[in-house]
């Protein structure tokens, strides 16, 4: 800080101050070549007592790998503000930081994140409901999206990623990406019944047009391989960013890899299993009334030999 150099300057003058008191003034200090760079840090004003320093600033530096995190930067800035506020009335001091605007948002980020995420989730479900009219299928898609988002947030937290403006943007984006694969699988499953019914004269399909297994087979044959292609190609596009030594690129790559992988797993494995457990077209038979006797089994059909003997003509009379 400039004040330490000013004290050293006055001490170096020694007896010269008695002969020329103005030599120890702040203006004389700033006019020296070796101390002239402090002019940018001190603002002088002319008062009745002469030129005085009305304002000044100084720069502090901090280092450490932990300061890469926005949360740690916020803790450091709040600590500096607490120290300065202790002497705020005496010096009217203020802490300035280039990242203060973004750090001040950290306190509001959790609220903004869940509000934006909930609004995005609701909009995505509304769009799905416009194309998939079956309530159970919409519910399965909603649960798949919710499970994907929880998985992405959980794995990112496991890898040490904290909530910041970048992670908030990635979280909103992951909700949009996570609906793609489950929505395609669910839509094809929902519409496969009518497609199978109009398929043609294939006896294997027409005889089981109401079977969930046939619907599931038709769905996976239609979109299974394209879903795998889309997921793998998207992961290959996001994977190189993980090797870029930039926080934003690495967090984006991690979020995309987790989102696409978990979403593809739900679309290929989890959703088909849920569709098999829930059969919207199956209507179980009603139970028999209480106290009614059990129905007797139907009589067995006649055997082939008996039928042949009954149908045979009588033998001719003996001669």
Secondary structure, DSSP 4 states (H G I P E B T S, - for coil): -HHHHHHHHHHHHTTHHHH-GGGGSHHHHHHSGGGGGGGGTEEEEEETTEEEEEEE--------GGGGSHHHHHHHHHHHHHHHHTTHHHH------TTHHHHHTHHHHHHHHHHHHHHHHHHHHHHHHHH---HHHHHHHHHHHHHHHHHHHHHHHHTTPPP-HHHHHHHHHHHHHHHHHHHHHHHHHHHHHHHHHTS-S-HHHHTTTT-HHHHHHHHHHHHHHHHHHHHHHHHHHHHGGGGSS-HHHHHHHHHHHHHHHHHHHIIIIIHHHHHHH--TT--PPPPPPTTPPPPPPPPPPPPHHHHHHHHSPPPPPP-
